[in-house]
Amino acid sequence: MDNTSEDLPAARPWPSLRVQTQDPAVDAALSGLEEIPGLPTSGHHAVYTALYGSLLAELNADLSEEH
C-alpha cells in the first residue's frame, strides 16, 4: 500500500493562543514552543528538552533569592 498525500489526514493548524501564567520565567520557557511549527519533527526533541530544563530550573530555584 502506497502512502500518498491523499491518504494522509489534513494537518491541523498550530494553536495561536499563547498561554500566559503569572510567572514571567515560565512564560519565557513556554515561548520556545512557538518554534515547533517551523521545525521538522527531528527538531522537536531539542525544543522540548530545553523547555523541560527551563521549567525544572524554575521549580528548583531558591525563592529567597527573588526577594
Predicted model as a PDB file, atoms N, CA, C, CB and O in Angstrom, pLDDT in the B-factor column:
MODEL        1                                                                  
ATOM      1  N   MET A   1       0.836  -1.180   0.000  1.00 52.00           N  
ATOM      2  CA  MET A   1       0.000   0.000   0.000  1.00 52.00           C  
ATOM      3  C   MET A   1       0.881   1.242   0.000  1.00 52.00           C  
ATOM      4  CB  MET A   1      -0.951  -0.001   1.211  1.00 52.00           C  
ATOM      5  O   MET A   1       1.722   1.421   0.881  1.00 52.00           O  
ATOM      6  N   ASP A   2       0.682   2.079  -0.975  1.00 57.00           N  
ATOM      7  CA  ASP A   2       1.432   3.327  -1.071  1.00 57.00           C  
ATOM      8  C   ASP A   2       0.745   4.410  -0.252  1.00 57.00           C  
ATOM      9  CB  ASP A   2       1.573   3.771  -2.541  1.00 57.00           C  
ATOM     10  O   ASP A   2      -0.475   4.570  -0.301  1.00 57.00           O  
ATOM     11  N   ASN A   3       1.553   5.150   0.501  1.00 54.00           N  
ATOM     12  CA  ASN A   3       1.013   6.311   1.214  1.00 54.00           C  
ATOM     13  C   ASN A   3       1.252   7.541   0.365  1.00 54.00           C  
ATOM     14  CB  ASN A   3       1.661   6.473   2.627  1.00 54.00           C  
ATOM     15  O   ASN A   3       2.394   7.940   0.142  1.00 54.00           O  
ATOM     16  N   THR A   4       0.201   8.122  -0.093  1.00 57.00           N  
ATOM     17  CA  THR A   4       0.317   9.371  -0.846  1.00 57.00           C  
ATOM     18  C   THR A   4      -0.242  10.485   0.014  1.00 57.00           C  
ATOM     19  CB  THR A   4      -0.429   9.290  -2.220  1.00 57.00           C  
ATOM     20  O   THR A   4      -0.850  10.234   1.055  1.00 57.00           O  
ATOM     21  N   SER A   5      -0.039  11.695  -0.416  1.00 54.00           N  
ATOM     22  CA  SER A   5      -0.563  12.826   0.352  1.00 54.00           C  
ATOM     23  C   SER A   5      -2.076  12.773   0.458  1.00 54.00           C  
ATOM     24  CB  SER A   5      -0.136  14.141  -0.283  1.00 54.00           C  
ATOM     25  O   SER A   5      -2.657  13.350   1.377  1.00 54.00           O  
ATOM     26  N   GLU A   6      -2.716  12.084  -0.477  1.00 63.00           N  
ATOM     27  CA  GLU A   6      -4.172  11.956  -0.419  1.00 63.00           C  
ATOM     28  C   GLU A   6      -4.595  11.017   0.710  1.00 63.00           C  
ATOM     29  CB  GLU A   6      -4.717  11.448  -1.761  1.00 63.00           C  
ATOM     30  O   GLU A   6      -5.722  11.107   1.198  1.00 63.00           O  
ATOM     31  N   ASP A   7      -3.707  10.122   1.126  1.00 68.00           N  
ATOM     32  CA  ASP A   7      -4.015   9.174   2.190  1.00 68.00           C  
ATOM     33  C   ASP A   7      -3.809   9.749   3.584  1.00 68.00           C  
ATOM     34  CB  ASP A   7      -3.175   7.945   2.031  1.00 68.00           C  
ATOM     35  O   ASP A   7      -4.316   9.204   4.565  1.00 68.00           O  
ATOM     36  N   LEU A   8      -3.082  10.825   3.671  1.00 60.00           N  
ATOM     37  CA  LEU A   8      -2.737  11.400   4.967  1.00 60.00           C  
ATOM     38  C   LEU A   8      -3.834  12.336   5.458  1.00 60.00           C  
ATOM     39  CB  LEU A   8      -1.405  12.149   4.881  1.00 60.00           C  
ATOM     40  O   LEU A   8      -4.476  13.017   4.658  1.00 60.00           O  
ATOM     41  N   PRO A   9      -4.051  12.371   6.775  1.00 67.00           N  
ATOM     42  CA  PRO A   9      -5.039  13.316   7.293  1.00 67.00           C  
ATOM     43  C   PRO A   9      -4.545  14.750   7.102  1.00 67.00           C  
ATOM     44  CB  PRO A   9      -5.330  13.038   8.787  1.00 67.00           C  
ATOM     45  O   PRO A   9      -3.343  15.006   7.049  1.00 67.00           O  
ATOM     46  N   ALA A  10      -5.484  15.662   7.002  1.00 67.00           N  
ATOM     47  CA  ALA A  10      -5.130  17.079   6.840  1.00 67.00           C  
ATOM     48  C   ALA A  10      -4.398  17.565   8.087  1.00 67.00           C  
ATOM     49  CB  ALA A  10      -6.400  17.948   6.578  1.00 67.00           C  
ATOM     50  O   ALA A  10      -4.757  17.195   9.204  1.00 67.00           O  
ATOM     51  N   ALA A  11      -3.390  18.378   7.899  1.00 70.00           N  
ATOM     52  CA  ALA A  11      -2.632  18.932   9.020  1.00 70.00           C  
ATOM     53  C   ALA A  11      -3.509  19.928   9.769  1.00 70.00           C  
ATOM     54  CB  ALA A  11      -1.317  19.612   8.529  1.00 70.00           C  
ATOM     55  O   ALA A  11      -4.246  20.716   9.176  1.00 70.00           O  
ATOM     56  N   ARG A  12      -3.402  19.864  11.061  1.00 73.00           N  
ATOM     57  CA  ARG A  12      -4.139  20.817  11.890  1.00 73.00           C  
ATOM     58  C   ARG A  12      -3.280  22.055  12.082  1.00 73.00           C  
ATOM     59  CB  ARG A  12      -4.530  20.193  13.265  1.00 73.00           C  
ATOM     60  O   ARG A  12      -2.063  21.947  12.227  1.00 73.00           O  
ATOM     61  N   PRO A  13      -3.891  23.216  12.084  1.00 74.00           N  
ATOM     62  CA  PRO A  13      -3.092  24.432  12.319  1.00 74.00           C  
ATOM     63  C   PRO A  13      -2.572  24.451  13.756  1.00 74.00           C  
ATOM     64  CB  PRO A  13      -3.935  25.711  12.035  1.00 74.00           C  
ATOM     65  O   PRO A  13      -3.219  23.954  14.678  1.00 74.00           O  
ATOM     66  N   TRP A  14      -1.395  25.035  13.918  1.00 70.00           N  
ATOM     67  CA  TRP A  14      -0.810  25.158  15.253  1.00 70.00           C  
ATOM     68  C   TRP A  14      -1.617  26.181  16.033  1.00 70.00           C  
ATOM     69  CB  TRP A  14       0.697  25.569  15.184  1.00 70.00           C  
ATOM     70  O   TRP A  14      -1.954  27.230  15.485  1.00 70.00           O  
ATOM     71  N   PRO A  15      -1.938  25.914  17.293  1.00 70.00           N  
ATOM     72  CA  PRO A  15      -2.728  26.868  18.081  1.00 70.00           C  
ATOM     73  C   PRO A  15      -2.010  28.210  18.200  1.00 70.00           C  
ATOM     74  CB  PRO A  15      -3.015  26.301  19.480  1.00 70.00           C  
ATOM     75  O   PRO A  15      -0.815  28.263  18.490  1.00 70.00           O  
ATOM     76  N   SER A  16      -2.733  29.264  17.979  1.00 70.00           N  
ATOM     77  CA  SER A  16      -2.124  30.590  18.081  1.00 70.00           C  
ATOM     78  C   SER A  16      -2.320  31.199  19.466  1.00 70.00           C  
ATOM     79  CB  SER A  16      -2.706  31.517  17.022  1.00 70.00           C  
ATOM     80  O   SER A  16      -1.741  32.240  19.777  1.00 70.00           O  
ATOM     81  N   LEU A  17      -3.121  30.562  20.283  1.00 66.00           N  
ATOM     82  CA  LEU A  17      -3.351  31.065  21.628  1.00 66.00           C  
ATOM     83  C   LEU A  17      -2.134  30.800  22.492  1.00 66.00           C  
ATOM     84  CB  LEU A  17      -4.601  30.422  22.247  1.00 66.00           C  
ATOM     85  O   LEU A  17      -1.732  29.652  22.682  1.00 66.00           O  
ATOM     86  N   ARG A  18      -1.562  31.843  23.002  1.00 74.00           N  
ATOM     87  CA  ARG A  18      -0.368  31.711  23.828  1.00 74.00           C  
ATOM     88  C   ARG A  18      -0.773  31.673  25.292  1.00 74.00           C  
ATOM     89  CB  ARG A  18       0.623  32.871  23.565  1.00 74.00           C  
ATOM     90  O   ARG A  18      -1.544  32.514  25.753  1.00 74.00           O  
ATOM     91  N   VAL A  19      -0.265  30.721  25.999  1.00 76.00           N  
ATOM     92  CA  VAL A  19      -0.584  30.567  27.410  1.00 76.00           C  
ATOM     93  C   VAL A  19       0.154  31.635  28.208  1.00 76.00           C  
ATOM     94  CB  VAL A  19      -0.214  29.146  27.911  1.00 76.00           C  
ATOM     95  O   VAL A  19       1.351  31.852  28.023  1.00 76.00           O  
ATOM     96  N   GLN A  20      -0.568  32.288  29.082  1.00 86.00           N  
ATOM     97  CA  GLN A  20       0.043  33.264  29.977  1.00 86.00           C  
ATOM     98  C   GLN A  20      -0.129  32.772  31.406  1.00 86.00           C  
ATOM     99  CB  GLN A  20      -0.587  34.683  29.789  1.00 86.00           C  
ATOM    100  O   GLN A  20      -1.248  32.527  31.859  1.00 86.00           O  
ATOM    101  N   THR A  21       0.965  32.632  32.098  1.00 90.00           N  
ATOM    102  CA  THR A  21       0.920  32.269  33.511  1.00 90.00           C  
ATOM    103  C   THR A  21       1.182  33.539  34.304  1.00 90.00           C  
ATOM    104  CB  THR A  21       1.966  31.139  33.862  1.00 90.00           C  
ATOM    105  O   THR A  21       1.294  34.624  33.734  1.00 90.00           O  
ATOM    106  N   GLN A  22       1.276  33.404  35.578  1.00 90.00           N  
ATOM    107  CA  GLN A  22       1.614  34.576  36.385  1.00 90.00           C  
ATOM    108  C   GLN A  22       3.088  34.581  36.762  1.00 90.00           C  
ATOM    109  CB  GLN A  22       0.754  34.620  37.644  1.00 90.00           C  
ATOM    110  O   GLN A  22       3.504  35.268  37.695  1.00 90.00           O  
ATOM    111  N   ASP A  23       3.863  33.807  36.026  1.00 90.00           N  
ATOM    112  CA  ASP A  23       5.296  33.709  36.280  1.00 90.00           C  
ATOM    113  C   ASP A  23       6.051  34.021  34.984  1.00 90.00           C  
ATOM    114  CB  ASP A  23       5.674  32.290  36.820  1.00 90.00           C  
ATOM    115  O   ASP A  23       6.008  33.231  34.041  1.00 90.00           O  
ATOM    116  N   PRO A  24       6.741  35.164  34.928  1.00 91.00           N  
ATOM    117  CA  PRO A  24       7.448  35.547  33.703  1.00 91.00           C  
ATOM    118  C   PRO A  24       8.481  34.518  33.242  1.00 91.00           C  
ATOM    119  CB  PRO A  24       8.128  36.868  33.912  1.00 91.00           C  
ATOM    120  O   PRO A  24       8.686  34.354  32.039  1.00 91.00           O  
ATOM    121  N   ALA A  25       9.126  33.830  34.166  1.00 89.00           N  
ATOM    122  CA  ALA A  25      10.125  32.831  33.777  1.00 89.00           C  
ATOM    123  C   ALA A  25       9.458  31.629  33.102  1.00 89.00           C  
ATOM    124  CB  ALA A  25      10.932  32.370  35.009  1.00 89.00           C  
ATOM    125  O   ALA A  25       9.999  31.071  32.147  1.00 89.00           O  
ATOM    126  N   VAL A  26       8.305  31.240  33.592  1.00 90.00           N  
ATOM    127  CA  VAL A  26       7.567  30.130  32.975  1.00 90.00           C  
ATOM    128  C   VAL A  26       7.060  30.565  31.603  1.00 90.00           C  
ATOM    129  CB  VAL A  26       6.379  29.673  33.882  1.00 90.00           C  
ATOM    130  O   VAL A  26       7.133  29.797  30.643  1.00 90.00           O  
ATOM    131  N   ASP A  27       6.550  31.785  31.504  1.00 91.00           N  
ATOM    132  CA  ASP A  27       6.097  32.300  30.207  1.00 91.00           C  
ATOM    133  C   ASP A  27       7.242  32.307  29.193  1.00 91.00           C  
ATOM    134  CB  ASP A  27       5.521  33.723  30.365  1.00 91.00           C  
ATOM    135  O   ASP A  27       7.051  31.964  28.026  1.00 91.00           O  
ATOM    136  N   ALA A  28       8.420  32.696  29.646  1.00 91.00           N  
ATOM    137  CA  ALA A  28       9.586  32.722  28.757  1.00 91.00           C  
ATOM    138  C   ALA A  28       9.936  31.308  28.295  1.00 91.00           C  
ATOM    139  CB  ALA A  28      10.800  33.369  29.469  1.00 91.00           C  
ATOM    140  O   ALA A  28      10.267  31.097  27.128  1.00 91.00           O  
ATOM    141  N   ALA A  29       9.861  30.350  29.205  1.00 90.00           N  
ATOM    142  CA  ALA A  29      10.153  28.960  28.842  1.00 90.00           C  
ATOM    143  C   ALA A  29       9.139  28.447  27.831  1.00 90.00           C  
ATOM    144  CB  ALA A  29      10.156  28.062  30.092  1.00 90.00           C  
ATOM    145  O   ALA A  29       9.513  27.790  26.859  1.00 90.00           O  
ATOM    146  N   LEU A  30       7.876  28.735  28.045  1.00 91.00           N  
ATOM    147  CA  LEU A  30       6.823  28.264  27.145  1.00 91.00           C  
ATOM    148  C   LEU A  30       6.892  28.926  25.775  1.00 91.00           C  
ATOM    149  CB  LEU A  30       5.465  28.516  27.762  1.00 91.00           C  
ATOM    150  O   LEU A  30       6.427  28.358  24.788  1.00 91.00           O  
ATOM    151  N   SER A  31       7.465  30.113  25.708  1.00 89.00           N  
ATOM    152  CA  SER A  31       7.541  30.807  24.423  1.00 89.00           C  
ATOM    153  C   SER A  31       8.388  30.040  23.407  1.00 89.00           C  
ATOM    154  CB  SER A  31       8.110  32.205  24.619  1.00 89.00           C  
ATOM    155  O   SER A  31       8.233  30.226  22.200  1.00 89.00           O  
ATOM    156  N   GLY A  32       9.275  29.186  23.891  1.00 88.00           N  
ATOM    157  CA  GLY A  32      10.081  28.366  22.993  1.00 88.00           C  
ATOM    158  C   GLY A  32       9.257  27.406  22.156  1.00 88.00           C  
ATOM    159  O   GLY A  32       9.712  26.939  21.111  1.00 88.00           O  
ATOM    160  N   LEU A  33       8.046  27.108  22.609  1.00 89.00           N  
ATOM    161  CA  LEU A  33       7.169  26.206  21.855  1.00 89.00           C  
ATOM    162  C   LEU A  33       6.711  26.828  20.543  1.00 89.00           C  
ATOM    163  CB  LEU A  33       5.954  25.827  22.696  1.00 89.00           C  
ATOM    164  O   LEU A  33       6.249  26.119  19.649  1.00 89.00           O  
ATOM    165  N   GLU A  34       6.834  28.135  20.420  1.00 87.00           N  
ATOM    166  CA  GLU A  34       6.426  28.806  19.188  1.00 87.00           C  
ATOM    167  C   GLU A  34       7.280  28.382  17.997  1.00 87.00           C  
ATOM    168  CB  GLU A  34       6.502  30.311  19.365  1.00 87.00           C  
ATOM    169  O   GLU A  34       6.879  28.573  16.849  1.00 87.00           O  
ATOM    170  N   GLU A  35       8.455  27.808  18.261  1.00 88.00           N  
ATOM    171  CA  GLU A  35       9.345  27.339  17.189  1.00 88.00           C  
ATOM    172  C   GLU A  35       8.850  26.049  16.539  1.00 88.00           C  
ATOM    173  CB  GLU A  35      10.746  27.123  17.735  1.00 88.00           C  
ATOM    174  O   GLU A  35       9.172  25.776  15.383  1.00 88.00           O  
ATOM    175  N   ILE A  36       8.078  25.264  17.266  1.00 89.00           N  
ATOM    176  CA  ILE A  36       7.704  23.917  16.833  1.00 89.00           C  
ATOM    177  C   ILE A  36       7.102  23.855  15.426  1.00 89.00           C  
ATOM    178  CB  ILE A  36       6.728  23.341  17.807  1.00 89.00           C  
ATOM    179  O   ILE A  36       7.516  22.999  14.645  1.00 89.00           O  
ATOM    180  N   PRO A  37       6.147  24.717  15.065  1.00 87.00           N  
ATOM    181  CA  PRO A  37       5.534  24.562  13.745  1.00 87.00           C  
ATOM    182  C   PRO A  37       6.518  24.681  12.579  1.00 87.00           C  
ATOM    183  CB  PRO A  37       4.457  25.581  13.579  1.00 87.00           C  
ATOM    184  O   PRO A  37       6.289  24.094  11.522  1.00 87.00           O  
ATOM    185  N   GLY A  38       7.583  25.415  12.752  1.00 88.00           N  
ATOM    186  CA  GLY A  38       8.540  25.612  11.672  1.00 88.00           C  
ATOM    187  C   GLY A  38       9.664  24.599  11.642  1.00 88.00           C  
ATOM    188  O   GLY A  38      10.532  24.657  10.772  1.00 88.00           O  
ATOM    189  N   LEU A  39       9.656  23.682  12.572  1.00 91.00           N  
ATOM    190  CA  LEU A  39      10.744  22.700  12.670  1.00 91.00           C  
ATOM    191  C   LEU A  39      10.310  21.340  12.134  1.00 91.00           C  
ATOM    192  CB  LEU A  39      11.211  22.562  14.124  1.00 91.00           C  
ATOM    193  O   LEU A  39       9.137  20.977  12.210  1.00 91.00           O  
ATOM    194  N   PRO A  40      11.263  20.596  11.594  1.00 93.00           N  
ATOM    195  CA  PRO A  40      10.942  19.199  11.267  1.00 93.00           C  
ATOM    196  C   PRO A  40      10.769  18.438  12.586  1.00 93.00           C  
ATOM    197  CB  PRO A  40      12.071  18.537  10.367  1.00 93.00           C  
ATOM    198  O   PRO A  40      11.240  18.877  13.635  1.00 93.00           O  
ATOM    199  N   THR A  41      10.105  17.322  12.517  1.00 93.00           N  
ATOM    200  CA  THR A  41       9.861  16.522  13.713  1.00 93.00           C  
ATOM    201  C   THR A  41      11.163  16.211  14.449  1.00 93.00           C  
ATOM    202  CB  THR A  41       9.146  15.224  13.344  1.00 93.00           C  
ATOM    203  O   THR A  41      11.185  16.155  15.679  1.00 93.00           O  
ATOM    204  N   SER A  42      12.230  16.014  13.712  1.00 95.00           N  
ATOM    205  CA  SER A  42      13.518  15.699  14.342  1.00 95.00           C  
ATOM    206  C   SER A  42      14.034  16.843  15.210  1.00 95.00           C  
ATOM    207  CB  SER A  42      14.550  15.365  13.277  1.00 95.00           C  
ATOM    208  O   SER A  42      14.899  16.617  16.056  1.00 95.00           O  
ATOM    209  N   GLY A  43      13.538  18.046  15.028  1.00 94.00           N  
ATOM    210  CA  GLY A  43      13.967  19.189  15.828  1.00 94.00           C  
ATOM    211  C   GLY A  43      13.142  19.408  17.076  1.00 94.00           C  
ATOM    212  O   GLY A  43      13.505  20.229  17.919  1.00 94.00           O  
ATOM    213  N   HIS A  44      12.039  18.691  17.212  1.00 94.00           N  
ATOM    214  CA  HIS A  44      11.160  18.887  18.367  1.00 94.00           C  
ATOM    215  C   HIS A  44      11.825  18.481  19.675  1.00 94.00           C  
ATOM    216  CB  HIS A  44       9.878  18.100  18.184  1.00 94.00           C  
ATOM    217  O   HIS A  44      11.613  19.120  20.706  1.00 94.00           O  
ATOM    218  N   HIS A  45      12.621  17.432  19.639  1.00 96.00           N  
ATOM    219  CA  HIS A  45      13.254  16.941  20.868  1.00 96.00           C  
ATOM    220  C   HIS A  45      14.074  18.037  21.546  1.00 96.00           C  
ATOM    221  CB  HIS A  45      14.149  15.731  20.560  1.00 96.00           C  
ATOM    222  O   HIS A  45      14.009  18.195  22.765  1.00 96.00           O  
ATOM    223  N   ALA A  46      14.825  18.774  20.784  1.00 96.00           N  
ATOM    224  CA  ALA A  46      15.674  19.829  21.363  1.00 96.00           C  
ATOM    225  C   ALA A  46      14.826  20.913  22.018  1.00 96.00           C  
ATOM    226  CB  ALA A  46      16.577  20.453  20.279  1.00 96.00           C  
ATOM    227  O   ALA A  46      15.182  21.423  23.081  1.00 96.00           O  
ATOM    228  N   VAL A  47      13.709  21.267  21.393  1.00 94.00           N  
ATOM    229  CA  VAL A  47      12.835  22.301  21.961  1.00 94.00           C  
ATOM    230  C   VAL A  47      12.216  21.810  23.266  1.00 94.00           C  
ATOM    231  CB  VAL A  47      11.725  22.695  20.955  1.00 94.00           C  
ATOM    232  O   VAL A  47      12.195  22.533  24.262  1.00 94.00           O  
ATOM    233  N   TYR A  48      11.711  20.569  23.255  1.00 95.00           N  
ATOM    234  CA  TYR A  48      11.094  20.028  24.465  1.00 95.00           C  
ATOM    235  C   TYR A  48      12.115  19.812  25.569  1.00 95.00           C  
ATOM    236  CB  TYR A  48      10.387  18.721  24.157  1.00 95.00           C  
ATOM    237  O   TYR A  48      11.797  19.982  26.746  1.00 95.00           O  
ATOM    238  N   THR A  49      13.334  19.441  25.208  1.00 97.00           N  
ATOM    239  CA  THR A  49      14.386  19.269  26.208  1.00 97.00           C  
ATOM    240  C   THR A  49      14.728  20.608  26.855  1.00 97.00           C  
ATOM    241  CB  THR A  49      15.644  18.645  25.571  1.00 97.00           C  
ATOM    242  O   THR A  49      14.912  20.684  28.069  1.00 97.00           O  
ATOM    243  N   ALA A  50      14.812  21.656  26.048  1.00 95.00           N  
ATOM    244  CA  ALA A  50      15.086  22.995  26.584  1.00 95.00           C  
ATOM    245  C   ALA A  50      13.946  23.464  27.476  1.00 95.00           C  
ATOM    246  CB  ALA A  50      15.308  23.999  25.442  1.00 95.00           C  
ATOM    247  O   ALA A  50      14.183  24.060  28.527  1.00 95.00           O  
ATOM    248  N   LEU A  51      12.715  23.200  27.065  1.00 95.00           N  
ATOM    249  CA  LEU A  51      11.547  23.574  27.870  1.00 95.00           C  
ATOM    250  C   LEU A  51      11.594  22.855  29.215  1.00 95.00           C  
ATOM    251  CB  LEU A  51      10.228  23.238  27.121  1.00 95.00           C  
ATOM    252  O   LEU A  51      11.410  23.472  30.264  1.00 95.00           O  
ATOM    253  N   TYR A  52      11.839  21.564  29.178  1.00 96.00           N  
ATOM    254  CA  TYR A  52      11.923  20.784  30.409  1.00 96.00           C  
ATOM    255  C   TYR A  52      13.004  21.346  31.333  1.00 96.00           C  
ATOM    256  CB  TYR A  52      12.211  19.306  30.090  1.00 96.00           C  
ATOM    257  O   TYR A  52      12.773  21.515  32.531  1.00 96.00           O  
ATOM    258  N   GLY A  53      14.177  21.635  30.779  1.00 96.00           N  
ATOM    259  CA  GLY A  53      15.267  22.174  31.583  1.00 96.00           C  
ATOM    260  C   GLY A  53      14.926  23.519  32.204  1.00 96.00           C  
ATOM    261  O   GLY A  53      15.254  23.776  33.362  1.00 96.00           O  
ATOM    262  N   SER A  54      14.272  24.371  31.438  1.00 94.00           N  
ATOM    263  CA  SER A  54      13.893  25.690  31.956  1.00 94.00           C  
ATOM    264  C   SER A  54      12.857  25.577  33.066  1.00 94.00           C  
ATOM    265  CB  SER A  54      13.352  26.568  30.828  1.00 94.00           C  
ATOM    266  O   SER A  54      12.960  26.255  34.088  1.00 94.00           O  
ATOM    267  N   LEU A  55      11.866  24.727  32.865  1.00 94.00           N  
ATOM    268  CA  LEU A  55      10.828  24.551  33.886  1.00 94.00           C  
ATOM    269  C   LEU A  55      11.403  23.897  35.137  1.00 94.00           C  
ATOM    270  CB  LEU A  55       9.667  23.706  33.335  1.00 94.00           C  
ATOM    271  O   LEU A  55      11.047  24.274  36.254  1.00 94.00           O  
ATOM    272  N   LEU A  56      12.279  22.931  34.960  1.00 94.00           N  
ATOM    273  CA  LEU A  56      12.910  22.283  36.110  1.00 94.00           C  
ATOM    274  C   LEU A  56      13.748  23.281  36.900  1.00 94.00           C  
ATOM    275  CB  LEU A  56      13.782  21.104  35.652  1.00 94.00           C  
ATOM    276  O   LEU A  56      13.729  23.270  38.131  1.00 94.00           O  
ATOM    277  N   ALA A  57      14.477  24.139  36.205  1.00 92.00           N  
ATOM    278  CA  ALA A  57      15.284  25.156  36.881  1.00 92.00           C  
ATOM    279  C   ALA A  57      14.404  26.095  37.693  1.00 92.00           C  
ATOM    280  CB  ALA A  57      16.107  25.954  35.864  1.00 92.00           C  
ATOM    281  O   ALA A  57      14.775  26.494  38.797  1.00 92.00           O  
ATOM    282  N   GLU A  58      13.243  26.449  37.157  1.00 90.00           N  
ATOM    283  CA  GLU A  58      12.319  27.319  37.895  1.00 90.00           C  
ATOM    284  C   GLU A  58      11.764  26.619  39.127  1.00 90.00           C  
ATOM    285  CB  GLU A  58      11.170  27.766  36.990  1.00 90.00           C  
ATOM    286  O   GLU A  58      11.615  27.235  40.182  1.00 90.00           O  
ATOM    287  N   LEU A  59      11.461  25.342  38.994  1.00 90.00           N  
ATOM    288  CA  LEU A  59      10.953  24.594  40.149  1.00 90.00           C  
ATOM    289  C   LEU A  59      12.001  24.470  41.236  1.00 90.00           C  
ATOM    290  CB  LEU A  59      10.488  23.210  39.724  1.00 90.00           C  
ATOM    291  O   LEU A  59      11.671  24.444  42.421  1.00 90.00           O  
ATOM    292  N   ASN A  60      13.261  24.394  40.840  1.00 91.00           N  
ATOM    293  CA  ASN A  60      14.345  24.231  41.806  1.00 91.00           C  
ATOM    294  C   ASN A  60      14.944  25.554  42.271  1.00 91.00           C  
ATOM    295  CB  ASN A  60      15.425  23.380  41.212  1.00 91.00           C  
ATOM    296  O   ASN A  60      15.846  25.559  43.109  1.00 91.00           O  
ATOM    297  N   ALA A  61      14.464  26.661  41.750  1.00 87.00           N  
ATOM    298  CA  ALA A  61      15.007  27.969  42.119  1.00 87.00           C  
ATOM    299  C   ALA A  61      14.754  28.255  43.590  1.00 87.00           C  
ATOM    300  CB  ALA A  61      14.392  29.078  41.250  1.00 87.00           C  
ATOM    301  O   ALA A  61      13.712  27.898  44.141  1.00 87.00           O  
ATOM    302  N   ASP A  62      15.704  28.889  44.197  1.00 75.00           N  
ATOM    303  CA  ASP A  62      15.583  29.294  45.586  1.00 75.00           C  
ATOM    304  C   ASP A  62      14.735  30.564  45.636  1.00 75.00           C  
ATOM    305  CB  ASP A  62      16.988  29.520  46.238  1.00 75.00           C  
ATOM    306  O   ASP A  62      15.172  31.621  45.182  1.00 75.00           O  
ATOM    307  N   LEU A  63      13.551  30.465  46.175  1.00 72.00           N  
ATOM    308  CA  LEU A  63      12.639  31.609  46.229  1.00 72.00           C  
ATOM    309  C   LEU A  63      13.193  32.763  47.058  1.00 72.00           C  
ATOM    310  CB  LEU A  63      11.305  31.177  46.793  1.00 72.00           C  
ATOM    311  O   LEU A  63      12.815  33.915  46.841  1.00 72.00           O  
ATOM    312  N   SER A  64      14.068  32.473  47.989  1.00 71.00           N  
ATOM    313  CA  SER A  64      14.624  33.529  48.829  1.00 71.00           C  
ATOM    314  C   SER A  64      15.509  34.465  48.021  1.00 71.00           C  
ATOM    315  CB  SER A  64      15.416  32.929  49.984  1.00 71.00           C  
ATOM    316  O   SER A  64      15.727  35.605  48.431  1.00 71.00           O  
ATOM    317  N   GLU A  65      16.024  34.011  46.880  1.00 67.00           N  
ATOM    318  CA  GLU A  65      16.861  34.862  46.027  1.00 67.00           C  
ATOM    319  C   GLU A  65      16.052  35.924  45.305  1.00 67.00           C  
ATOM    320  CB  GLU A  65      17.605  34.016  45.014  1.00 67.00           C  
ATOM    321  O   GLU A  65      16.610  36.924  44.854  1.00 67.00           O  
ATOM    322  N   GLU A  66      14.725  35.720  45.184  1.00 61.00           N  
ATOM    323  CA  GLU A  66      13.882  36.657  44.449  1.00 61.00           C  
ATOM    324  C   GLU A  66      13.481  37.857  45.310  1.00 61.00           C  
ATOM    325  CB  GLU A  66      12.638  35.945  43.937  1.00 61.00           C  
ATOM    326  O   GLU A  66      12.992  38.855  44.781  1.00 61.00           O  
ATOM    327  N   HIS A  67      13.679  37.773  46.616  1.00 48.00           N  
ATOM    328  CA  HIS A  67      13.222  38.861  47.496  1.00 48.00           C  
ATOM    329  C   HIS A  67      14.343  39.726  47.946  1.00 48.00           C  
ATOM    330  CB  HIS A  67      12.513  38.317  48.696  1.00 48.00           C  
ATOM    331  O   HIS A  67      14.126  40.683  48.689  1.00 48.00           O  
TER     332      HIS A  67                                                      
ENDMDL                                                                          
END                                                                             
